[in-house]
């Protein structure tokens, strides 16, 4: 039986609730009553988890379920190293931040900074996400450093900002500067693409599945060809449940090189 968290009060009763440390690998040895005594942060002050959530079951099987409205609950799954954490609705900011392993599944939407600086594991969001998904935190040189992030809906600005490794797949539209200052990794965009994608890229690959983005002026037009890696990647994404990948036919892709101001070793592909 998983550990189950259900809000005891309406989220409006508190401005912010942060669930730092409430992850399967840390609470697995504890009984529900002991988990309820753990300290969380509510409106910037330490409070007992049990004051705000009903806690039942246990995480001995390595799983936690969050049931109810978690849209104002932040840092869900932050720092998780193993196990499975499932939210049946939406979550707030910084969900999955600095995850090192395990699986975070969000049945609704996610706020800003989803999977920021994640190093391993997987994050799946059935709805949309805010700005800075899989991005670097303020002042940091690297965003996503490993793992897989799949968002079925839209994301805001700066998705994949400074990502260094890993895979990010966005099923809907994205805002401005997707892949800003990418160091490496793979960013897959299946919907509409905002202005200045790939701006400042050093390395890495930005793959637009359906749209033809307008690259920054500092990108150089390359050739049109059929990279053998693309069909393999699409099949992998399809097996992972990323529906847009199954609708893309094999064909010719236009390649761009950039950002020339930062070495020009990044690449952007879109259907030719």
C-alpha positions as CSV (number, residue, x, y, z in Angstrom):
1,X,0.0,0.0,0.0
2,X,1.5,3.4,-0.9
3,X,1.7,6.4,1.4
4,X,-1.3,8.6,0.7
5,X,-1.4,12.4,1.3
6,X,-4.7,14.3,1.2
7,X,-5.0,18.0,2.0
8,X,-6.8,18.6,5.2
9,X,-7.5,22.3,4.5
10,X,-8.3,24.2,1.3
11,X,-5.1,25.4,-0.3
12,X,-6.4,29.0,0.1
13,X,-5.8,28.7,3.8
14,X,-2.1,29.0,3.2
15,X,-0.2,31.0,0.6
16,X,2.5,28.4,0.0
17,X,3.2,24.9,1.2
18,X,6.5,23.3,0.4
19,X,7.0,19.5,0.6
20,X,10.8,19.4,0.7
21,X,12.0,16.0,1.9
22,X,8.6,14.2,1.5
23,X,9.8,11.7,-1.1
24,X,9.7,7.8,-1.2
25,X,13.3,7.1,-0.6
26,X,13.3,9.3,2.6
27,X,10.1,8.3,4.2
28,X,10.0,4.6,3.3
29,X,11.1,3.4,6.8
30,X,8.5,5.5,8.6
31,X,4.9,4.7,9.7
32,X,2.2,7.1,8.7
33,X,2.1,8.8,12.2
34,X,5.8,9.4,12.0
35,X,5.5,10.9,8.5
36,X,2.8,13.2,9.8
37,X,5.3,14.6,12.4
38,X,7.8,15.6,9.7
39,X,8.5,19.3,9.2
40,X,7.4,21.1,6.1
41,X,7.4,24.8,5.2
42,X,4.1,26.7,5.2
43,X,4.2,30.4,4.4
44,X,7.9,30.4,5.2
45,X,7.5,28.8,8.6
46,X,8.2,25.2,9.8
47,X,5.0,23.3,10.5
48,X,4.1,19.6,10.9
49,X,3.0,17.8,7.8
50,X,0.0,16.4,9.7
51,X,-1.4,19.8,10.3
52,X,-2.2,20.2,6.6
53,X,-2.4,16.7,5.3
54,X,-4.1,13.4,6.2
55,X,-1.4,10.7,6.0
56,X,-2.3,7.1,5.6
57,X,-0.6,3.9,4.5
58,X,3.2,3.7,4.2
59,X,5.9,4.1,1.6
60,X,7.4,0.7,2.2
61,X,6.7,-0.2,-1.4
62,X,8.6,2.9,-2.6
63,X,5.5,4.9,-3.6
64,X,3.6,8.0,-2.6
65,X,0.2,9.2,-3.9
66,X,-1.0,12.8,-3.6
67,X,-4.7,13.0,-3.9
68,X,-6.6,16.3,-4.1
69,X,-5.7,19.9,-4.9
70,X,-1.9,20.3,-4.9
71,X,-1.8,23.4,-7.2
72,X,-0.5,25.5,-4.3
73,X,1.8,22.9,-3.0
74,X,5.4,23.4,-4.2
75,X,8.5,21.3,-4.4
76,X,6.6,18.0,-4.8
77,X,9.2,15.3,-5.5
78,X,12.1,17.7,-5.2
79,X,15.3,15.9,-4.5
80,X,13.7,12.4,-5.0
81,X,16.4,9.7,-5.6
82,X,14.2,6.6,-6.1
83,X,10.6,5.3,-5.9
84,X,7.4,6.6,-7.5
85,X,5.4,9.7,-6.6
86,X,2.0,10.2,-8.3
87,X,-0.2,13.3,-8.1
88,X,-3.7,12.9,-9.4
89,X,-4.1,16.6,-10.1
90,X,-2.0,19.7,-10.5
91,X,1.1,20.7,-8.6
92,X,2.8,24.0,-7.9
93,X,6.3,25.3,-8.6
94,X,9.6,23.4,-8.5
95,X,8.1,19.9,-8.8
96,X,10.8,17.4,-9.4
97,X,13.5,20.0,-8.8
98,X,17.0,18.3,-8.6
99,X,15.6,14.8,-8.8
100,X,18.3,12.2,-9.0
101,X,16.1,9.2,-9.7
102,X,12.7,7.7,-9.4
103,X,9.5,8.6,-11.3
104,X,7.2,11.6,-10.8
105,X,3.8,11.5,-12.5
106,X,1.6,14.5,-12.5
107,X,-2.0,14.0,-13.7
108,X,-2.8,17.7,-14.2
109,X,-0.6,20.8,-14.7
110,X,2.7,21.8,-13.2
111,X,3.9,25.3,-12.2
112,X,7.2,27.0,-13.1
113,X,10.6,25.4,-12.7
114,X,9.4,21.8,-13.3
115,X,12.3,19.4,-13.1
116,X,14.8,22.3,-12.8
117,X,18.4,20.9,-12.6
118,X,17.2,17.3,-12.5
119,X,20.0,14.8,-12.8
120,X,18.2,11.5,-13.2
121,X,14.8,9.7,-13.2
122,X,11.7,10.6,-15.2
123,X,9.0,13.3,-14.9
124,X,5.7,13.0,-16.8
125,X,3.1,15.7,-16.9
126,X,-0.3,15.0,-18.4
127,X,-1.2,18.7,-18.7
128,X,0.9,21.8,-19.2
129,X,3.8,23.4,-17.3
130,X,5.0,26.9,-16.6
131,X,8.2,28.8,-17.4
132,X,11.7,27.3,-17.0
133,X,10.8,23.7,-17.4
134,X,13.9,21.5,-17.1
135,X,16.0,24.7,-16.8
136,X,18.8,26.1,-14.7
137,X,17.9,27.8,-11.5
138,X,18.9,31.5,-11.1
139,X,22.7,31.9,-11.0
140,X,23.4,28.3,-12.1
141,X,25.3,27.3,-15.2
142,X,23.5,24.0,-15.9
143,X,19.8,23.1,-16.1
144,X,18.7,19.5,-16.8
145,X,21.7,17.2,-16.3
146,X,20.1,13.8,-16.9
147,X,16.8,11.9,-17.1
148,X,13.7,12.3,-19.1
149,X,11.0,15.0,-18.9
150,X,7.8,14.6,-20.9
151,X,5.0,17.2,-20.9
152,X,1.9,16.4,-22.9
153,X,0.7,20.0,-23.1
154,X,2.2,23.5,-23.4
155,X,5.1,25.0,-21.6
156,X,6.1,28.6,-21.0
157,X,9.3,30.5,-21.8
158,X,12.9,29.2,-21.5
159,X,12.1,25.5,-21.6
160,X,15.4,23.5,-21.4
161,X,17.4,26.6,-20.6
162,X,21.1,25.7,-20.2
163,X,20.3,21.9,-20.2
164,X,23.5,19.8,-20.2
165,X,22.2,16.3,-20.7
166,X,19.0,14.3,-20.9
167,X,15.8,14.4,-22.9
168,X,12.9,16.9,-22.8
169,X,9.8,16.3,-25.0
170,X,7.0,18.9,-25.2
171,X,3.7,17.8,-26.8
172,X,2.1,21.3,-27.1
173,X,3.4,24.8,-27.8
174,X,6.3,26.5,-26.0
175,X,7.1,30.1,-25.3
176,X,10.1,32.2,-26.1
177,X,13.8,31.0,-26.1
178,X,13.3,27.3,-25.8
179,X,16.7,25.7,-25.5
180,X,18.3,29.0,-24.4
181,X,22.1,28.5,-24.0
182,X,21.8,24.7,-24.3
183,X,25.1,22.9,-23.4
184,X,24.0,19.5,-24.6
185,X,21.0,17.1,-24.5
186,X,17.9,16.8,-26.7
187,X,14.9,19.1,-26.7
188,X,11.9,17.8,-28.7
189,X,9.1,20.3,-29.6
190,X,5.9,18.9,-31.1
191,X,3.7,22.1,-31.2
192,X,4.0,25.8,-31.9
193,X,7.4,27.3,-31.1
194,X,7.9,30.8,-29.7
195,X,10.6,33.3,-30.9
196,X,14.3,32.8,-30.6
197,X,14.5,29.0,-30.2
198,X,18.0,27.8,-29.4
199,X,19.4,31.3,-28.8
200,X,22.9,31.0,-27.4
201,X,23.2,27.2,-27.9
202,X,26.7,25.8,-27.5
203,X,25.9,22.2,-28.2
204,X,22.8,19.9,-28.1
205,X,19.9,19.2,-30.5
206,X,16.6,20.9,-30.8
207,X,14.1,18.8,-32.8
208,X,10.9,20.4,-34.0
209,X,8.5,17.6,-35.1
210,X,5.8,19.6,-37.0
211,X,6.6,23.3,-37.1
212,X,9.3,25.1,-38.9
213,X,10.7,27.5,-36.3
214,X,12.4,30.7,-37.2
215,X,16.0,30.3,-36.0
216,X,17.9,33.3,-34.5
217,X,19.8,35.3,-37.1
218,X,23.0,33.8,-35.6
219,X,22.2,30.4,-37.0
220,X,23.5,29.1,-40.3
221,X,21.3,27.2,-42.7
222,X,22.5,23.6,-43.3
223,X,21.5,20.8,-45.6
224,X,18.3,18.8,-45.9
225,X,18.8,15.1,-45.1
226,X,17.4,12.1,-43.3
227,X,19.5,11.6,-40.1
228,X,19.2,7.9,-39.1
229,X,19.0,8.9,-35.4
230,X,15.7,10.6,-35.8
231,X,13.5,7.5,-36.5
232,X,15.2,5.7,-33.6
233,X,14.4,8.6,-31.3
234,X,10.8,8.9,-32.5
235,X,10.3,5.2,-31.8
236,X,11.8,5.5,-28.4
237,X,9.5,8.4,-27.6
238,X,6.5,6.5,-28.9
239,X,7.2,3.6,-26.6
240,X,7.5,6.1,-23.7
241,X,3.9,7.2,-24.4
242,X,4.8,10.5,-26.2
243,X,1.9,10.5,-28.7
244,X,3.1,13.2,-31.1
245,X,6.2,11.0,-32.0
246,X,3.9,8.3,-33.4
247,X,2.3,10.7,-35.9
248,X,5.6,11.9,-37.5
249,X,6.5,10.1,-40.7
250,X,10.0,9.4,-41.7
251,X,11.3,11.9,-44.2
252,X,13.8,14.7,-44.9
253,X,14.8,17.2,-42.2
254,X,16.3,20.7,-42.5
255,X,19.3,21.2,-40.3
256,X,20.5,24.5,-38.9
257,X,23.8,25.1,-37.1
258,X,24.3,27.5,-34.2
259,X,24.5,29.6,-32.3
260,X,27.5,30.9,-34.3
261,X,28.2,33.5,-31.5
262,X,28.9,30.6,-29.1
263,X,30.8,28.2,-31.4
264,X,28.1,27.0,-33.7
265,X,28.1,23.4,-32.5
266,X,24.4,23.2,-31.7
267,X,21.9,21.9,-34.2
268,X,18.3,22.4,-35.0
269,X,16.1,20.2,-37.1
270,X,12.6,20.6,-38.5
271,X,10.7,18.9,-41.4
272,X,12.0,20.0,-44.8
